[in-house]
Amino acid sequence: IRLSLVGSEMCIRDSWNPAPWKTWRTKDNIMVSYRASEYKDLLEIKAQAKIHSTLSGFIYFIEDLTQVDKWLDNVQSAEIIQQISATENIFITRFKGLWPVSAREMIVHSRFWQNNDLSIEIAVTDAGHMNKATANAIRVHVHRAHWHVIPIKAGEIEITYQFVVDPKGNIPQWLVKSMTLRSMWRTLVNLKKQLPSSPWQQQRKANIQELQ
């Protein structure tokens, strides 16, 4: 995946899906788009934002699961199930129920690495087989999810997050679309507001090289 700025518009090139993107909303260097995915009735969502942050600050911020409910929309809690290495773990995220949608949970395997151009990628795959579903919660399935974080200058990054997730259960597709797009927008707004002032901006990861 490669993200570039063309004027004030963010563009992405990828080979996952040839379907054209439709912009749902864009404002203040934040954009949420969607398109039909190769999975029946499921949308692929693309969230993009330009934010003041170091690369290390971003990684530390999203790794701080004790604070995830403060920025990831509609999340109740998150915790690590298995720490595999300094760059790889398995964790569960629990989402609040909101009538008429029941509470949900997601278990994923996450691994990040830094490329030669200093960009960071985070591969996220479904790991629902790791634990039995919690009572009164529906287990969603992650078909595909990927972060790409590019440093554009010292202390400034461009974030792209693309995903296809099956929410499971009997939810009308129009409601899934509306709720997912709105939730993703609120998440980006929260990131843009909270990430620059996070105390993690003062920390540096030994395995992450910053753009000078």
Steps between C-alpha positions, in 0.01 A plus 500: 500500500626847421334819622567839344357850521369662182414856597275458803369162385647176634529216251590135540616234256446135579443170329248345738191616315452677163162651599502883515494676836210725599579784738255505788639802683812714498606798713819638657732234353267220608323282246281191518420305182337171414444255215351158438730219610545154352302362795125493444316802641808623692662838447869578501569813704796733463581755772773761443637783708796735515602546866777662704681206659823305500498143376589372846229714656240349270604140571515556876161673488313218329683239710371662820190283530407650836410821315353356181141575606591871503561517124374184326130565457245280677768286670446374851843347565799324345764268639793290383441127490851405393817711466703330228779756464567873525329545162238227504208406723148361516232708668126522549289812457150520644245735346196645674153393397275773362136425426415324276861373468629253760840523671784362293861393540796450272819299547788582269865425442698821447857543374683818401825570316685793355591522132817643347315825422425526877128439451338260744254227412276310738351173376185395682348153454210324665584282800151411617602136539714594802210534747138403532255782449397690811143443617254758362753628246518431127845421359576701186732371229785705353543413134773756449651795689817699447660821627753702303668793673728733304722769655468810281727720712639499852204469737235456232350182356238380253289208614300264284289220643314262266279217613222256416320365806195278523293616802304172503149484637185624329575866438354673191777597259390863487540520877842331493619751238371803688630390839844394369565819306388726784699303756814511284463877460468553875806281554710711262381822663598358840843396370564841348405670826669269752809360329703826470466576873552143621785453750619220270634769268791537741595133470711330232492136397840340454383312193343803327702752301352849483514738206745778585 
